[in-house]
Amino acid sequence: KHSCWPKLRTLCVPVQGRVPCVGQELVAVGFGCVPLLLANVQMTEPRSLAELQGLSAAKIKKLLQSKGISDAGCLEKSDFVALAVRALPLHGGGTGGGGGAGGPARVEIIDSPERSPSRESVKTEWTFCRTPSASSSPQRKRRSRSRSRSSALGSDTGSSTDVEKRVKKKDVTDFGIETVKITPDEKAALSMNAKTLEKIARVSECEVLMRERELCLELRGAMLHRRRARKYVGLVMKQRMGPNQFSETFDDGDMTVISIPPDVVGYVQGQNGVVLRAIEEEWGSLMMFIDTDLSRSQRLVIFGSVRGRRGSELKVLSAVETKTAGYFNHVKEDIVNRDRYKDPTGTWGTDYMTFKDEGEISYALGKQGGTRRKLERSSGAIVQYVGMVVLLSGTKEERERGKEYMKWLFQQLEGPVYVDGWRDRTDCTVVDIPNDCIGYITGNRRATLGVMEEEWGTLMFFMSEMDDRGKGKGRGGNHTERLAIFGPERARRGSELKVMSGIETKSPGFFTRSLREKSSRRRGFDTDRLIFRDDEVSYALGKDGSTRKKLELASGAILQYVGFVAFIGGSRRERRRGREFVNWLLQQRRGSVTITDISKRDDVTEVHIPASCKGWVTGNRGSELRRIELATGTYIFMALDGRGEERLLVFGVNPGVPNRRDGGRVHAELLLKEMVHDKLMDDEKQSGGRRGRSRSRSRSGSRSRERLRGWGGDRRK
C-alpha cells in the first residue's frame, strides 16, 4: 500500500528482527508482521571471511575507502579481499549471525536468481541483466550499477558512457593535431609490425601518421582520442623494449583487466602472440600482459570500446575455461556486472544461461563455430560460450533478439517454428518459396542456406504453422512455404535477393514477371532495379559470377541478378555508384567509355600509362587488369577524358593504406606502377643491345607478375 511501491526496483530482504543499517527505509507492506527492507541495502561491516567474500569488489572497495584505507594496486576482487583481511578485524570461518536478532540480514537478489541447468528447457532458462527504469534517479542508478574491475585503477574522466557522450559533443570543437617525438629505437619498435600503428589508430579513433624523417608521430583527432593514442603508443613502445610499469592513470574509461592463471598464459597468448593478435583484429582492441612474475596469475589489460573489450574478454575466458575447467565460476559475478549500462544507450549488460548437456552446446556452437557466429551477427549481440555457459552481451534490444533467435534455433529440433507477429517486426523478412524449389534453396543437409547465412550474417529457417502447413498460396499460384530471414536490414536484403536469384533460375518469372525499372530517391537504404536486354546478363555476370562480384565489391552496394533484372541495394550514393559501374561495363562491350570529369569523385584514382606500356599493362583481352581487380577489390578500365585522351581509372570505395598491400585503390596503383616500371626496364635493356625476351616469356617471368601472384587471393570471399 506504499505510494512509491510500483516505482521501486529494489532488493527485498525479509527481516525477522532489528537490523543495524544505515540510510535506508523500513516499510511494512502487509506480509504478516515481516517488514521489507527497500532501496539501497548497505550492510554493516562483515564479521567473517565468508561474509567478506560474499561482497562484490565494488562494495569491498567502498568499505575500505570508508575506513580510510588506500586500495592502490588492487585490480581483482581477490586483491581487495586480501587487503580487507589484513586491514579489518574478522572472525574465523563462519557465516556470521544469519538472520537472528542483532545479526546482519542475508541479502538475496530476487530478480536475478541462480539458475540450475536441470530446472527448465534451454530455451527459457536465462539470467537477465535488469535495465534501469526511466523513473529511477541518477543517484540511484549510480548506486545500483556494478562497477567494472577496471574502475579500481581510478579514472579522471568518469564512466565510459560519459566519456563517449563528451566525445560526440566535442568531436568537432576540440579537433586538433599534435606531434609526439620518438627516438630511432622507438621508431624501430613501432615499425616492426606494419599493423601496429593501424591498430592504435583503430582503438583510439585517432589518425596516427609516422613522419620518419622528423622522427615523430602526428596525431589527428579529438582531445580524448589523441590522449588515448599517446597512451597506447607509449605502452606499445615500452612493451617492445621491456616490462611495462602500470599506473592508475592509464584508465580513460577504455580499459578492462582480467587475471589469467599462470599455466594458461602461453595458451592464451599463442606463439609469438598470434592468438592475442587475432583477437585484437577481430574485435578492434589492444591487448597486453603487464606482469613479469610467471609464477603467479598474469594480468591481461584490454583497451578499446565497451563492445570491443567485452568481445575480447569473453574470447579469452572461453580459452581459459577450455584449459582450466571451473575458472569462470569464480569470476562470473564480476564478468557479468562489468561495464553495465556503460554505453550511449544506457542499456548495456550481459545475460547468461547454462546448457544442460554437451549435446545442447554442440548444437548451439555448430560446425567450426558457424552457428554461434550466425547468432552473433544476426542479433548484433556478443555471443560467446564459456564452458557450459552461454553469455549474451549488448544493449537490451540486442540481447532480447539473441535470446529469441536461440530459442527458435532449438525449437527447430522439435518441429516447425512459427513466429507470432512477424509482420510487425523490424528484423524480419519473409520470402514465399515454391514447394518445388525448397530442396534447391535448402541444399543437402541445409548446406545452401548455411552458405547464405555465413555470407550475410543472417538467421534463416522455414516458418510454418502446425495446422496450416503447405496450404499457403504464393504469387506464382503454386503451393509455397515461408522462409523467414532475421538480421540487420542490409544483411536481410542480401540474403533475400540471393534466394530470389536461385528461385528465378528454377522457376523463371516467379519474381520478375511484372517488374519494371526503379530508381529510388531515398537517401537511406533502398533498392533500385535495372533491366538487362538480350544477352547482357551473361556479360555482366562473368565466369562464375566474377564480374558481378567485382562490381559489388568495388561499389559497396548489394548487386544481385534475378533473371534479367539487376537489383542494386544500399544507400543513395552506393546505388548510384553501382548503377554507374554496370552502365560503364555495358558501354565497354560496345566501344570506348568517356568520363570527362572525375575531380568531384572520391572513389577513383587516375593512373597515366605510357603508350608503349598500355598493351603490357592490360594484357591479353584485359587479363592483367582482371588479376589486379581480383587482388585489390577494385574496378579498373581505360577511359577517355574530355580531350579524347586515354588514361587508366581505378574505381573502388576502399582507398587502401599507403605502402600496404592489403587491397584498395592504393594497392592497385602500386601494382600498376610496378608493371610499368618493369616494362620500361625491359625496353631499356633491349635498346642497350641485350637479347630481348619474347612477350610471353618476359611476361611470365616479370617481377611484377610474381608480386601480383603473391597477392592474387580472391578478396571477394
TORFIMAR-356621 format. One line per 10 residues: number of its first residue (from 1); for each residue x, y, z of C-alpha. Coordinates in nm, 3 decimals. Example, Ala and Ser with C-alpha at 12.3 -4.5 7.8 and 13.67 -1.06 7.14 Angstrom:
! residues 2
1	1.230 -0.450 0.780; 1.367 -0.106 0.714 .
//
This chain:
! residues 717
1	0.000 0.000 0.000; 0.302 0.225 -0.006; 0.256 0.505 -0.263; 0.601 0.453 -0.419; 0.575 0.073 -0.441; 0.514 0.048 -0.822; 0.817 0.266 -0.896; 1.074 0.082 -0.688; 1.333 -0.156 -0.840; 1.495 -0.283 -0.526 .
11	1.643 -0.571 -0.340; 1.387 -0.710 -0.095; 1.519 -0.854 0.229; 1.297 -1.036 0.481; 1.384 -0.913 0.828; 1.297 -1.109 1.142; 1.447 -0.869 1.392; 1.619 -0.537 1.428; 1.884 -0.480 1.162; 2.163 -0.225 1.213 .
21	2.153 -0.047 0.876; 2.247 0.299 0.759; 2.043 0.527 0.535; 1.752 0.304 0.430; 1.381 0.293 0.493; 1.174 0.016 0.655; 0.827 -0.015 0.510; 0.555 -0.253 0.634; 0.353 -0.365 0.334; 0.131 -0.626 0.491 .
31	0.324 -0.954 0.453; 0.224 -1.072 0.802; 0.438 -0.898 1.059; 0.752 -0.907 0.846; 0.854 -0.568 0.706; 1.061 -0.534 0.389; 1.388 -0.352 0.356; 1.375 -0.133 0.044; 1.605 0.078 -0.167; 1.980 0.068 -0.125 .
41	2.086 -0.211 0.108; 2.404 -0.111 0.287; 2.522 -0.393 0.507; 2.726 -0.349 0.818; 3.093 -0.434 0.829; 3.149 -0.806 0.754; 3.238 -1.010 1.060; 3.385 -1.318 0.887; 3.585 -1.412 0.580; 3.280 -1.581 0.426 .
51	3.076 -1.260 0.454; 3.363 -1.062 0.308; 3.394 -1.295 0.009; 3.021 -1.265 -0.050; 3.058 -0.893 -0.125; 3.140 -0.761 -0.471; 3.471 -0.592 -0.546; 3.297 -0.251 -0.564; 3.143 -0.294 -0.215; 3.473 -0.405 -0.063 .
61	3.645 -0.106 -0.221; 3.381 0.130 -0.080; 3.419 -0.030 0.262; 3.797 0.018 0.253; 3.759 0.381 0.146; 3.517 0.445 0.433; 3.790 0.321 0.669; 4.049 0.549 0.509; 4.246 0.256 0.367; 4.416 0.307 0.030 .
71	4.336 0.043 -0.232; 4.619 0.137 -0.470; 4.736 -0.161 -0.673; 4.415 -0.361 -0.626; 4.268 -0.477 -0.957; 4.092 -0.808 -0.897; 3.837 -0.894 -0.633; 4.096 -1.125 -0.475; 4.326 -0.823 -0.429; 4.054 -0.630 -0.243 .
81	3.971 -0.934 -0.029; 4.337 -0.984 0.065; 4.371 -0.616 0.162; 4.049 -0.625 0.365; 4.160 -0.938 0.551; 4.478 -0.760 0.659; 4.307 -0.432 0.748; 3.974 -0.534 0.903; 3.910 -0.731 1.225; 3.748 -1.053 1.101 .
91	3.648 -1.365 1.292; 3.738 -1.704 1.155; 3.536 -1.917 0.922; 3.160 -1.890 0.986; 2.893 -1.710 0.800; 2.813 -1.459 1.069; 2.497 -1.410 1.263; 2.248 -1.523 0.999; 1.903 -1.380 1.036; 1.870 -1.364 1.411 .
101	1.812 -1.054 1.616; 2.102 -0.820 1.611; 2.267 -1.008 1.324; 2.301 -0.895 0.965; 2.025 -0.996 0.726; 2.105 -1.222 0.433; 2.057 -1.041 0.102; 1.911 -1.227 -0.195; 1.889 -1.076 -0.543; 1.533 -1.166 -0.624 .
111	1.526 -1.052 -0.989; 1.842 -1.246 -1.088; 1.834 -1.590 -0.923; 2.098 -1.852 -0.973; 1.989 -2.090 -1.248; 2.014 -2.464 -1.241; 2.082 -2.644 -1.571; 1.830 -2.914 -1.484; 1.534 -2.696 -1.396; 1.386 -2.600 -1.731 .
121	1.445 -2.611 -2.103; 1.743 -2.436 -2.259; 1.502 -2.211 -2.447; 1.383 -2.018 -2.142; 1.646 -2.059 -1.870; 1.814 -1.716 -1.879; 1.956 -1.495 -1.608; 1.876 -1.140 -1.703; 2.054 -0.810 -1.672; 1.782 -0.575 -1.543 .
131	1.768 -0.245 -1.730; 1.707 0.064 -1.514; 1.366 0.225 -1.544; 1.328 0.577 -1.672; 1.187 0.692 -1.338; 1.497 0.591 -1.145; 1.703 0.881 -1.023; 2.062 0.926 -1.147; 2.189 0.877 -0.791; 2.005 0.550 -0.760 .
141	2.136 0.433 -1.098; 2.491 0.507 -0.995; 2.449 0.312 -0.672; 2.283 0.014 -0.837; 2.535 -0.027 -1.117; 2.816 -0.270 -1.059; 3.143 -0.100 -1.140; 3.385 -0.268 -1.375; 3.702 -0.420 -1.245; 3.898 -0.163 -1.439 .
151	3.744 0.119 -1.236; 3.959 0.012 -0.943; 4.254 0.169 -1.118; 4.092 0.510 -1.100; 3.983 0.744 -1.378; 3.970 1.118 -1.407; 3.717 1.111 -1.688; 3.418 0.934 -1.529; 3.242 0.635 -1.676; 3.294 0.526 -2.034 .
161	2.935 0.628 -2.110; 3.008 0.986 -2.005; 3.334 0.978 -2.199; 3.162 0.865 -2.519; 2.893 1.130 -2.484; 3.153 1.401 -2.430; 3.349 1.280 -2.731; 3.042 1.305 -2.954; 2.978 1.659 -2.838; 3.342 1.764 -2.876 .
171	3.438 1.577 -3.192; 3.418 1.896 -3.398; 3.506 2.167 -3.149; 3.823 2.016 -2.997; 3.969 1.855 -3.310; 4.341 1.914 -3.323; 4.680 1.799 -3.446; 4.981 1.728 -3.229; 5.317 1.557 -3.269; 5.497 1.311 -3.044 .
181	5.875 1.292 -3.068; 6.023 0.942 -3.081; 6.376 0.803 -3.076; 6.522 0.581 -3.351; 6.479 0.277 -3.124; 6.115 0.366 -3.064; 6.064 0.416 -3.436; 6.205 0.070 -3.499; 5.978 -0.079 -3.231; 5.669 0.078 -3.389 .
191	5.777 -0.020 -3.741; 5.849 -0.382 -3.651; 5.488 -0.475 -3.729; 5.323 -0.291 -4.018; 4.981 -0.308 -3.849; 5.084 -0.163 -3.513; 5.003 0.200 -3.594; 4.687 0.097 -3.775; 4.575 -0.094 -3.467; 4.649 0.203 -3.240 .
201	4.453 0.433 -3.471; 4.156 0.197 -3.477; 4.139 0.154 -3.099; 4.193 0.522 -3.016; 3.973 0.651 -3.305; 4.256 0.890 -3.385; 4.452 0.922 -3.709; 4.816 0.825 -3.645; 5.085 0.902 -3.903; 5.459 0.839 -3.874 .
211	5.696 1.109 -4.002; 6.011 0.904 -4.046; 6.243 1.190 -4.141; 6.133 1.408 -3.849; 6.126 1.110 -3.607; 5.782 1.194 -3.479; 5.423 1.075 -3.481; 5.141 1.301 -3.596; 4.809 1.257 -3.413; 4.486 1.395 -3.559 .
221	4.154 1.381 -3.375; 3.958 1.494 -3.072; 4.142 1.567 -2.749; 4.035 1.246 -2.575; 4.126 1.036 -2.880; 4.470 1.197 -2.904; 4.532 1.133 -2.535; 4.440 0.767 -2.577; 4.664 0.739 -2.883; 4.960 0.880 -2.686 .
231	4.893 0.630 -2.410; 4.874 0.333 -2.649; 5.191 0.439 -2.831; 5.379 0.463 -2.501; 5.255 0.123 -2.385; 5.347 -0.048 -2.712; 5.695 0.103 -2.715; 5.759 0.005 -2.352; 5.629 -0.344 -2.417; 5.871 -0.392 -2.706 .
241	6.166 -0.255 -2.511; 6.097 -0.405 -2.165; 5.832 -0.470 -1.898; 5.554 -0.214 -1.857; 5.523 -0.001 -1.546; 5.147 0.018 -1.497; 4.988 0.308 -1.310; 4.641 0.417 -1.206; 4.635 0.700 -1.461; 4.606 0.463 -1.757 .
251	4.228 0.424 -1.733; 4.034 0.670 -1.951; 3.717 0.463 -1.934; 3.866 0.238 -2.203; 4.034 -0.038 -2.002; 3.949 -0.385 -1.871; 4.184 -0.601 -1.662; 4.142 -0.977 -1.623; 4.357 -1.230 -1.442; 4.490 -1.534 -1.631 .
261	4.612 -1.847 -1.445; 4.988 -1.893 -1.496; 4.958 -2.235 -1.662; 4.721 -2.097 -1.930; 4.911 -1.780 -2.023; 5.102 -1.949 -2.306; 4.783 -2.099 -2.450; 4.604 -1.762 -2.442; 4.898 -1.572 -2.587; 4.992 -1.819 -2.859 .
271	5.326 -1.849 -3.032; 5.473 -1.500 -3.070; 5.139 -1.358 -2.954; 4.949 -1.483 -3.260; 4.631 -1.565 -3.062; 4.611 -1.222 -2.897; 4.677 -1.050 -3.231; 4.390 -1.246 -3.391; 4.153 -1.141 -3.111; 4.266 -0.779 -3.146 .
281	4.198 -0.791 -3.521; 3.851 -0.940 -3.469; 3.732 -0.700 -3.200; 3.935 -0.385 -3.267; 4.107 -0.389 -2.928; 4.460 -0.359 -2.789; 4.577 -0.633 -2.550; 4.894 -0.690 -2.348; 5.020 -0.871 -2.038; 5.160 -0.637 -1.772 .
291	5.316 -0.877 -1.519; 5.661 -1.031 -1.532; 5.637 -1.282 -1.244; 5.546 -1.602 -1.429; 5.486 -1.795 -1.105; 5.156 -1.617 -1.032; 4.847 -1.516 -1.224; 4.916 -1.274 -1.505; 4.707 -0.961 -1.557; 4.588 -0.907 -1.913 .
301	4.491 -0.549 -2.000; 4.239 -0.486 -2.279; 4.193 -0.138 -2.426; 3.912 -0.033 -2.659; 3.540 0.039 -2.673; 3.290 -0.131 -2.441; 3.192 -0.376 -2.715; 3.548 -0.444 -2.826; 3.670 -0.505 -2.471; 3.382 -0.736 -2.387 .
311	3.423 -0.940 -2.706; 3.796 -0.981 -2.643; 3.743 -1.061 -2.275; 3.488 -1.336 -2.341; 3.706 -1.484 -2.614; 3.997 -1.508 -2.371; 3.778 -1.651 -2.093; 3.648 -1.917 -2.332; 4.007 -2.025 -2.400; 4.092 -2.023 -2.028 .
321	3.787 -2.233 -1.942; 3.892 -2.487 -2.204; 4.220 -2.545 -2.020; 4.108 -2.475 -1.661; 3.753 -2.603 -1.615; 3.558 -2.420 -1.344; 3.764 -2.100 -1.354; 3.472 -1.897 -1.487; 3.254 -1.979 -1.185; 3.498 -1.790 -0.960 .
331	3.483 -1.470 -1.167; 3.131 -1.492 -1.313; 2.982 -1.219 -1.094; 3.250 -0.967 -1.183; 3.236 -1.056 -1.553; 2.858 -1.032 -1.579; 2.839 -0.700 -1.394; 3.132 -0.538 -1.571; 3.059 -0.218 -1.769; 2.688 -0.245 -1.700 .
341	2.494 0.048 -1.855; 2.822 0.199 -1.981; 2.719 0.266 -2.340; 2.542 0.558 -2.512; 2.202 0.386 -2.480; 2.243 0.319 -2.108; 2.116 -0.039 -2.151; 2.440 -0.234 -2.196; 2.455 -0.554 -1.998; 2.511 -0.929 -2.002 .
351	2.261 -1.217 -1.978; 2.373 -1.575 -1.932; 2.231 -1.927 -1.937; 2.369 -2.271 -1.854; 2.332 -2.552 -2.105; 2.203 -2.886 -1.977; 2.450 -3.116 -2.153; 2.722 -3.137 -2.418; 2.464 -3.209 -2.688; 2.299 -2.869 -2.647 .
361	2.621 -2.671 -2.652; 2.748 -2.869 -2.951; 2.429 -2.789 -3.144; 2.442 -2.420 -3.043; 2.808 -2.399 -3.144; 2.773 -2.557 -3.488; 3.041 -2.679 -3.724; 3.360 -2.478 -3.656; 3.151 -2.228 -3.456; 2.930 -2.139 -3.754 .
371	2.603 -2.138 -3.559; 2.746 -1.918 -3.284; 2.876 -1.666 -3.538; 2.540 -1.670 -3.715; 2.355 -1.586 -3.394; 2.610 -1.316 -3.310; 2.600 -1.139 -3.646; 2.223 -1.158 -3.691; 2.131 -1.038 -3.341; 2.405 -0.776 -3.305 .
381	2.486 -0.907 -2.955; 2.815 -1.063 -2.849; 2.751 -1.438 -2.820; 3.021 -1.647 -2.653; 3.028 -1.990 -2.489; 3.244 -2.022 -2.177; 3.238 -2.383 -2.067; 2.869 -2.479 -2.035; 2.755 -2.117 -2.005; 2.640 -1.901 -2.295 .
391	2.676 -1.525 -2.245; 2.499 -1.253 -2.442; 2.642 -0.902 -2.413; 2.500 -0.592 -2.576; 2.219 -0.343 -2.549; 1.882 -0.457 -2.417; 1.739 -0.482 -2.769; 2.035 -0.687 -2.895; 2.019 -0.928 -2.603; 1.645 -0.979 -2.648 .
401	1.698 -1.061 -3.016; 1.979 -1.302 -2.931; 1.764 -1.493 -2.680; 1.475 -1.516 -2.925; 1.699 -1.642 -3.205; 1.850 -1.909 -2.981; 1.503 -2.018 -2.868; 1.390 -2.059 -3.230; 1.714 -2.242 -3.309; 1.634 -2.512 -3.052 .
411	1.264 -2.521 -3.140; 1.361 -2.640 -3.488; 1.471 -2.967 -3.328; 1.116 -3.029 -3.209; 0.924 -2.936 -3.525; 0.805 -2.642 -3.736; 0.863 -2.294 -3.595; 0.615 -2.009 -3.631; 0.695 -1.655 -3.517; 0.388 -1.473 -3.391 .
421	0.364 -1.112 -3.509; 0.641 -1.143 -3.768; 0.474 -0.878 -3.985; 0.527 -0.616 -3.713; 0.894 -0.700 -3.651; 1.167 -0.471 -3.782; 1.426 -0.750 -3.800; 1.231 -0.997 -4.014; 1.183 -1.055 -4.389; 0.966 -1.338 -4.523 .
431	1.001 -1.482 -4.875; 0.750 -1.718 -5.037; 0.931 -2.026 -5.172; 0.759 -2.260 -5.424; 0.740 -2.615 -5.295; 0.934 -2.749 -5.594; 1.224 -2.512 -5.513; 1.255 -2.579 -5.139; 1.513 -2.854 -5.181; 1.716 -2.643 -5.423 .
441	1.722 -2.345 -5.183; 1.788 -2.556 -4.872; 2.056 -2.783 -5.019; 2.183 -3.114 -4.892; 2.157 -3.112 -4.511; 2.087 -2.738 -4.523; 2.422 -2.662 -4.690; 2.293 -2.390 -4.928; 2.108 -2.199 -4.655; 2.416 -2.229 -4.435 .
451	2.636 -2.071 -4.701; 2.398 -1.774 -4.736; 2.377 -1.731 -4.358; 2.757 -1.733 -4.334; 2.794 -1.484 -4.622; 2.540 -1.230 -4.498; 2.526 -1.292 -4.123; 2.156 -1.379 -4.102; 1.938 -1.645 -3.941; 1.713 -1.829 -4.190 .
461	1.454 -2.102 -4.140; 1.124 -2.214 -4.290; 0.830 -2.086 -4.087; 0.510 -2.291 -4.075; 0.204 -2.311 -3.857; 0.129 -2.664 -3.747; -0.231 -2.654 -3.870; -0.167 -2.457 -4.188; 0.145 -2.616 -4.327; 0.159 -2.631 -4.705 .
471	-0.175 -2.455 -4.763; -0.050 -2.107 -4.843; -0.069 -1.972 -5.198; 0.227 -1.790 -5.348; 0.231 -1.524 -5.613; 0.303 -1.790 -5.873; -0.018 -1.978 -5.795; 0.166 -2.285 -5.659; 0.184 -2.408 -5.303; 0.455 -2.222 -5.115 .
481	0.644 -2.221 -4.789; 0.752 -1.913 -4.595; 1.126 -1.860 -4.550; 1.195 -1.626 -4.258; 1.518 -1.420 -4.264; 1.630 -1.244 -3.944; 1.910 -0.991 -3.906; 2.004 -0.630 -3.995; 1.827 -0.470 -4.290; 2.120 -0.483 -4.531 .
491	2.202 -0.844 -4.449; 1.837 -0.948 -4.484; 1.813 -0.782 -4.825; 2.130 -0.952 -4.945; 2.003 -1.293 -4.835; 1.660 -1.228 -4.983; 1.800 -1.133 -5.324; 2.027 -1.439 -5.320; 1.724 -1.662 -5.258; 1.520 -1.481 -5.525 .
501	1.800 -1.532 -5.778; 1.806 -1.905 -5.707; 1.427 -1.940 -5.735; 1.420 -1.740 -6.058; 1.671 -1.984 -6.205; 1.443 -2.280 -6.128; 1.108 -2.105 -6.190; 1.161 -1.821 -6.443; 0.922 -1.533 -6.397; 0.819 -1.615 -6.039 .
511	0.950 -1.281 -5.911; 1.022 -1.080 -6.229; 0.708 -1.132 -6.437; 0.565 -0.783 -6.374; 0.874 -0.591 -6.257; 0.987 -0.261 -6.410; 1.294 -0.044 -6.367; 1.308 0.157 -6.048; 1.531 0.441 -5.927; 1.474 0.545 -5.567 .
521	1.548 0.896 -5.437; 1.564 0.785 -5.077; 1.888 0.878 -4.902; 1.888 0.577 -4.672; 1.889 0.211 -4.757; 1.674 0.113 -5.054; 1.685 -0.097 -5.370; 1.697 0.010 -5.737; 1.619 -0.211 -6.034; 1.786 -0.218 -6.375 .
531	1.653 -0.440 -6.656; 1.903 -0.603 -6.894; 1.846 -0.665 -7.262; 1.922 -0.969 -7.476; 2.247 -1.135 -7.364; 2.369 -0.850 -7.140; 2.312 -1.065 -6.831; 2.579 -1.320 -6.918; 2.831 -1.043 -6.994; 2.752 -0.856 -6.670 .
541	2.763 -1.181 -6.472; 3.103 -1.309 -6.589; 3.254 -1.651 -6.537; 3.116 -1.800 -6.214; 2.972 -1.457 -6.131; 3.317 -1.295 -6.111; 3.217 -0.972 -6.288; 2.910 -0.922 -6.069; 3.113 -0.982 -5.752; 3.380 -0.738 -5.874 .
551	3.126 -0.460 -5.930; 2.956 -0.532 -5.598; 3.281 -0.514 -5.402; 3.408 -0.201 -5.578; 3.079 -0.009 -5.550; 2.997 -0.106 -5.190; 2.638 -0.180 -5.295; 2.446 -0.508 -5.297; 2.436 -0.622 -5.660; 2.232 -0.930 -5.746 .
561	2.081 -1.051 -6.074; 1.732 -1.202 -6.053; 1.656 -1.326 -6.402; 1.702 -1.029 -6.636; 1.671 -0.775 -6.354; 1.967 -0.628 -6.168; 1.881 -0.535 -5.807; 2.111 -0.268 -5.660; 2.074 -0.219 -5.283; 2.239 0.029 -5.049 .
571	2.243 0.398 -4.964; 2.175 0.651 -5.237; 2.546 0.702 -5.309; 2.608 0.327 -5.321; 2.312 0.269 -5.552; 2.420 0.549 -5.786; 2.776 0.416 -5.794; 2.657 0.060 -5.861; 2.432 0.177 -6.148; 2.722 0.376 -6.300 .
581	2.956 0.076 -6.282; 2.703 -0.151 -6.454; 2.639 0.106 -6.730; 3.014 0.159 -6.788; 3.061 -0.217 -6.806; 2.796 -0.245 -7.078; 2.948 0.053 -7.266; 3.286 -0.124 -7.279; 3.116 -0.402 -7.469; 3.015 -0.158 -7.744 .
591	3.325 0.064 -7.751; 3.524 0.320 -7.554; 3.395 0.479 -7.236; 3.419 0.857 -7.190; 3.434 1.004 -6.840; 3.508 1.373 -6.870; 3.544 1.488 -6.509; 3.649 1.290 -6.202; 3.761 1.584 -5.986; 3.448 1.567 -5.768 .
601	3.463 1.192 -5.709; 3.622 1.035 -5.402; 3.611 0.675 -5.527; 3.860 0.689 -5.816; 4.235 0.705 -5.873; 4.373 0.814 -6.211; 4.688 0.639 -6.339; 4.862 0.759 -6.656; 5.017 0.473 -6.855; 5.282 0.543 -7.125 .
611	5.163 0.449 -7.472; 5.436 0.186 -7.505; 5.315 0.010 -7.190; 4.937 0.001 -7.242; 4.929 -0.341 -7.405; 5.167 -0.478 -7.144; 4.956 -0.348 -6.853; 4.616 -0.455 -6.987; 4.728 -0.798 -7.107; 4.553 -1.029 -7.346 .
621	4.186 -0.920 -7.352; 4.238 -0.737 -7.022; 4.367 -1.041 -6.834; 4.628 -0.847 -6.634; 4.373 -0.587 -6.523; 4.138 -0.867 -6.414; 4.415 -1.012 -6.198; 4.474 -0.678 -6.026; 4.099 -0.629 -5.975; 4.078 -0.970 -5.813 .
631	4.371 -0.899 -5.580; 4.265 -0.548 -5.475; 3.883 -0.543 -5.488; 3.867 -0.264 -5.745; 3.716 -0.194 -6.089; 3.977 -0.087 -6.350; 3.938 0.015 -6.715; 4.072 0.258 -6.976; 3.853 0.565 -7.029; 3.870 0.882 -7.242 .
641	3.874 1.227 -7.086; 3.716 1.544 -7.225; 4.006 1.591 -7.472; 3.983 1.236 -7.603; 4.300 1.122 -7.427; 4.303 0.775 -7.279; 4.401 0.707 -6.918; 4.353 0.424 -6.671; 4.093 0.469 -6.395; 4.086 0.265 -6.075 .
651	3.744 0.271 -5.904; 3.665 0.141 -5.556; 3.514 0.251 -5.224; 3.822 0.124 -5.038; 4.103 0.381 -5.077; 4.363 0.146 -4.927; 4.653 0.222 -4.694; 4.977 0.379 -4.824; 5.262 0.130 -4.866; 5.031 -0.158 -4.773 .
661	4.938 -0.450 -4.997; 4.604 -0.543 -4.845; 4.360 -0.422 -5.109; 4.212 -0.092 -5.220; 4.298 0.168 -5.483; 4.643 0.240 -5.335; 4.737 -0.126 -5.368; 4.610 -0.138 -5.728; 4.803 0.178 -5.820; 5.120 0.032 -5.669 .
671	5.088 -0.287 -5.875; 5.021 -0.092 -6.196; 5.325 0.130 -6.144; 5.543 -0.174 -6.080; 5.428 -0.328 -6.408; 5.507 -0.005 -6.594; 5.849 0.012 -6.429; 5.929 -0.347 -6.528; 5.825 -0.282 -6.888; 6.039 0.031 -6.915 .
681	6.338 -0.153 -6.767; 6.298 -0.434 -7.022; 6.277 -0.182 -7.306; 6.591 -0.011 -7.180; 6.779 -0.342 -7.174; 6.666 -0.421 -7.528; 6.777 -0.081 -7.656; 7.118 -0.143 -7.494; 7.180 -0.438 -7.727; 7.089 -0.718 -7.490 .
691	6.882 -1.004 -7.614; 6.515 -0.924 -7.558; 6.280 -1.187 -7.438; 5.960 -1.272 -7.619; 5.639 -1.120 -7.490; 5.509 -1.445 -7.346; 5.834 -1.541 -7.177; 5.904 -1.196 -7.034; 5.552 -1.160 -6.904; 5.554 -1.495 -6.732 .
701	5.883 -1.417 -6.563; 5.835 -1.050 -6.474; 5.888 -0.939 -6.116; 5.557 -0.751 -6.106; 5.372 -1.061 -6.216; 5.532 -1.261 -5.935; 5.440 -0.990 -5.684; 5.085 -0.986 -5.814; 5.064 -1.363 -5.791; 5.153 -1.338 -5.422 .
711	4.852 -1.110 -5.362; 4.613 -1.279 -5.601; 4.377 -1.434 -5.344; 4.007 -1.385 -5.408; 3.921 -1.077 -5.200; 3.551 -1.124 -5.262; 3.520 -1.416 -5.025 .
//
